[in-house]
């Protein structure tokens, strides 16, 4: 039996050691012909709820002025105000990154007295810059993203984006789910063999399904054929399926 388990793990991927929930209700079991021999086939499933441990929040600000020099001076001032606002709220310099400044020359349409378009006239300049906050202190940045009134009151035209949530131990979590889903599929095959009075032979194939990372308590409609990776929710659920096929002695 130990040899069989080793083969399963080698075909799928390595093991890890965390404990979540095996989904027995999602498994499919059947007996079929494989390579002209009878075989047992089962799909095992596993899922795990987890909380994101990394948050990424972005915002941008812009200024408009008649000349580039005026616009550059203003956006430099706004960048300093933005940095001070972040640091006053506990964000460290290592947690924030400012992008390069984007510059855009505005144009305005010109029309004749009859309302017919003539041409575009060159106008003033708009400069914009983005700041990105990446931190393991999820609650701190969440709170900051919801309350930007102070920076707006300082005169900065600041636009806040929705935070994105990630999990830094996702690879470890995936390995653990593969292990549990594989064990679930093997248990189903053993039960089917026992109830049918047969014995399982060698492992014929092992197939790994796609990972689904969804918001907790979401429906199966949120799953996708190629796998889903939710970044909009702090509380997430990871799930995976593993399909095994054994010959019958």
PyMOL commands that set and color helices and strands:
alter all, ss='L'
color gray80, all
select helices_A, chain A and resi 2-12+24-26+68-88+93-95+138-146+149-153+170-196+220-222
alter helices_A, ss='H'
color red, helices_A
select strands_A, chain A and resi 21-22+28-34+37-51+54-65+96-98+102-111+117-135+158-160+164-166+200-208+212-215+228-229+235-248
alter strands_A, ss='S'
color yellow, strands_A
deselect
rebuild
show_as cartoon
